[in-house]
Amino acid sequence: GLTVDCGSDTDTTFTFNGSSAQWETNTELVVKPRHPSGTPPTLTLTDLNNQFQSGISSSGHLTLRANGSGNLYFQNGGTYLMILANNGNLAIGNSSSTVTNARVFIKTGVDNTLAQGLVIERSSNNDRGYINYQGGGFQFRSTVGDPIVFGETDAEHMRIIPDGNVGIGTTAPADKLHISGGNILLQNALEL
């Protein structure tokens, strides 16, 4: 069986004539397939031309699918919040239906703050790292008081501490440039 839960809104109507269904409401639509036991059935919502489908499968996965060359759009009113293009490219905050050739495209919301763009937060506290483009410059930033570290998963190679000192081969640079455990090579240098 199929239960259509329209809440308490008396203006909600659902019509079904055997070959098509129409939902007329400004409220939430909740469709609950009934299954007393075992594997739940697949629920699929699709348009008449089968160009868009969404559904929950028996494995519990939520599937959104645009057939053919369609994109998936996530909107709030008329504003595009996120677009997943048919080639797998993702645009966030782009505010238009155009997706660039970038695999992931993030458009910052404003140009007057450094705390925007791609934000990564630690799981154990509120420390954050920011990658953005602000004020005409490409930015790497961290929470005030935190260093910026470059390296690989098994080794740190360079660190910029909060006072601006840069360390190569050390995690505690004592001056503007502190190199430890190696030499400086100046090739074809005319002046020093």
C-alpha positions in Angstrom: 0.0 0.0 0.0 0.9 3.7 -0.2 0.3 6.3 2.4 0.3 10.0 1.4 0.7 12.2 4.5 -0.3 15.8 3.8 -0.2 17.0 7.4 -3.0 19.2 8.7 -3.2 21.6 5.7 -6.8 21.2 4.3 -5.8 22.9 1.1 -3.5 20.1 0.1 -4.8 17.9 -2.7 -3.4 14.8 -4.3 -5.0 13.4 -7.5 -4.4 10.2 -9.3 -6.2 9.2 -12.5 -4.5 5.8 -13.1 -1.8 7.1 -15.5 -0.5 10.3 -13.8 -0.5 12.0 -10.4 -0.5 15.7 -9.5 0.4 17.3 -6.2 -1.0 20.7 -5.5 0.3 22.2 -2.2 2.6 24.7 -0.6 3.4 22.3 2.2 5.6 19.2 2.6 4.9 16.0 0.8 5.6 12.8 2.7 5.2 9.5 0.9 5.7 6.4 3.1 5.7 3.0 1.3 4.3 0.4 3.8 6.2 -2.8 4.3 5.5 -5.0 7.4 8.8 -6.8 7.3 11.8 -7.6 5.1 13.4 -5.4 2.6 11.7 -2.1 2.0 10.4 -1.4 -1.5 12.0 1.2 -3.8 10.2 4.6 -3.9 10.7 6.5 -7.2 9.4 10.0 -8.0 9.7 11.0 -11.7 8.3 13.5 -14.1 6.1 12.6 -17.1 9.0 12.6 -19.5 11.2 10.6 -17.3 13.9 13.3 -17.3 14.3 13.5 -13.5 14.1 10.8 -10.9 14.6 10.7 -7.2 14.1 7.7 -5.0 15.1 5.6 -2.0 16.1 2.1 -2.9 15.8 -1.0 -0.8 19.4 -0.6 0.2 18.6 2.7 1.9 20.5 4.9 -0.6 19.0 8.2 -1.7 19.3 8.6 -5.5 18.9 11.8 -7.5 19.1 11.3 -11.2 18.8 13.6 -14.3 18.5 11.5 -17.4 20.3 12.5 -20.6 22.3 15.7 -20.5 20.5 17.3 -17.5 22.2 18.8 -14.4 21.0 18.6 -10.8 20.2 22.0 -9.4 19.8 22.9 -5.7 18.0 26.2 -5.4 16.5 28.6 -2.8 13.8 30.5 -4.6 15.4 31.6 -7.8 19.0 31.5 -6.5 21.3 28.6 -7.5 23.1 27.3 -4.4 24.7 24.2 -5.9 24.9 22.6 -9.3 26.1 19.1 -10.0 26.7 18.9 -13.7 26.1 15.9 -15.9 29.9 15.5 -16.3 30.4 15.3 -12.5 31.6 18.9 -12.0 30.3 20.6 -8.9 29.6 24.4 -8.6 28.9 25.9 -5.2 27.6 29.5 -4.7 27.9 30.2 -8.5 24.4 31.9 -8.5 23.9 31.0 -12.1 23.1 27.8 -14.1 26.5 27.8 -15.7 29.1 25.3 -14.5 32.8 25.8 -15.3 35.2 23.2 -16.5 36.6 23.0 -13.0 35.9 19.7 -11.2 34.9 21.7 -8.1 34.1 25.4 -8.4 33.5 27.5 -5.3 32.4 31.2 -5.6 32.9 33.2 -2.5 29.8 35.0 -1.1 31.5 38.4 -0.4 34.9 40.0 -1.1 35.4 41.7 2.3 36.2 38.9 4.6 38.9 36.3 4.8 36.7 33.7 6.6 35.0 32.4 3.4 35.7 30.2 0.4 36.7 26.6 1.2 36.6 26.3 5.0 38.0 23.2 6.7 37.3 22.8 10.5 39.0 20.4 12.9 36.8 17.8 14.5 38.2 18.4 18.0 37.6 22.1 18.2 36.7 25.2 16.2 40.1 25.8 14.5 39.6 26.5 10.8 41.6 26.8 7.7 40.5 29.0 4.8 41.3 28.9 1.1 39.8 31.8 -0.8 40.3 34.7 -3.2 39.8 38.0 -1.4 40.8 41.6 -2.2 42.5 40.6 -5.5 44.8 38.0 -3.8 44.7 34.2 -3.5 44.6 33.5 0.2 45.7 30.7 2.6 44.6 31.5 6.1 44.2 29.8 9.5 42.4 30.6 12.8 44.3 33.3 14.7 47.2 31.8 16.6 47.5 28.7 14.4 50.4 28.0 12.0 50.1 27.2 8.3 52.0 23.9 7.5 53.1 22.5 4.2 54.2 18.9 3.8 53.1 15.3 3.0 51.2 12.9 5.1 54.4 11.5 6.6 56.5 14.7 7.0 56.3 18.4 7.5 58.4 20.5 5.2 57.7 24.1 5.9 55.8 26.0 8.6 54.6 29.7 8.8 53.9 30.5 12.5 51.5 33.2 13.6 54.2 36.0 13.9 55.1 35.4 10.2 58.3 33.5 10.7 59.0 30.8 8.2 60.6 27.5 9.2 62.1 24.9 6.8 63.3 21.8 8.7 62.0 23.3 12.0 58.6 23.6 13.6 59.8 26.6 15.7 61.4 29.2 13.4 63.2 31.8 15.5 63.5 34.5 12.7 61.9 35.6 9.5 63.5 32.7 7.7 64.9 29.8 9.7 66.4 26.8 7.9 67.5 23.8 9.8 69.3 20.6 8.7 70.3 21.8 5.2 72.0 24.3 3.0 70.8 27.3 1.0 71.7 27.1 -2.7 71.8 30.4 -4.7 72.4 29.4 -8.3 73.5 32.1 -10.7 73.1 34.7 -8.0 74.4 38.2 -8.9 73.9 39.8 -5.5 73.4 38.7 -2.0 
